[in-house]
Structure formats: C-alpha cells, structure tokens
Amino acid sequence: MNKEMNLVADIGNSMTKIAWFDDGQIIESQRLSSGESADLNVIAGQRRTDGLIISSVSTDYENLVKS
C-alpha cells in the first residue's frame, strides 16, 4: 500500500493553521500568528510531503508557494 502524506494549510487574516495528514489521519498540527507565518516550502520540507492543500482568505496566490 502506498500511503500519501499531505500538508494542509489554512491561511487566515490573523492565524495560519497547518496540519500533516498521513493515510487520512492528522499526525501533527501547528498554529502560527500571521506575523510568524513561514514560507510553506520550509514547512513542507520538515516532513516527506506528497501533496499540499491551501485555503486562504488572500488573493495573492503567487507569494504563498514558490516552486
């Protein structure tokens, strides 16, 4: 069986919430204030990440994730 690890980020006006899901279960989550929000590439690099799901109130999508 090939499990996938997904990183989910909910970027709000005052808080950013992130969670890693492994085989449909949350294995870790973090809450950051907007001032602490790190580059999602750095956060994704903390664990093997197969997919990234982003929800954001911002329309500035180009600056959220850099390839």
N, C-alpha and C positions, 0 to 999 in steps of 0.2 A: 504494500500500500504506500502511495506517495503522499505524504502529508504536506500541506502548504502552511507557511507562516505568513500571516497578513498583518500589516501595520495599519491601524485606523486612526485618523486624526480629525478632531472636531475643533476647528479654529473659530473662536467667538470673539466678541469685542473685548472682553476682559480676561477670559480664560481660554487656554488651549488644553484639550484633553486628548491623550493618546493611549492606545492600548494595542498590545500584540495578541493576536488570536492564533492558536495552534489547533488544527483539527476542530474548529468551531468553538473552542473554549478560550476565555480570557486567561492568559498566563501572567501578564503584568500590565499595570496601567500607571499613568502619571498625569498630574495636573500641573500646569505651568501658568503663571500670570502672563499677560501679553508681553510685558517687558522682558520676561525670561525665555520667550519662545525661541528655540534654537532652529537652525536650518534642518528641515526634515531629512535631508541627506545624511546629516550627522546622526540624528536619532535612528534612522533606518539602519545605519551601519553598526549599531550596537548589537544587533542580532541578525541572524540569517532572515532576510525578508524577501518573500516571493511576490508579494503584491502590496499595493498601497491604495488606501481608500481615503479620500479627503472630503470633508464637509467644511465649508467656510462661509461666513457672512460677507467676506470681502469679494470684490470682483477682480482683484489684482492677482490673477492666477499665475502669471509668468514668474512672479517672485516667490511662490510657495515652494516649488521644487525645481531644482536645476539638474539637467541631465548630466 
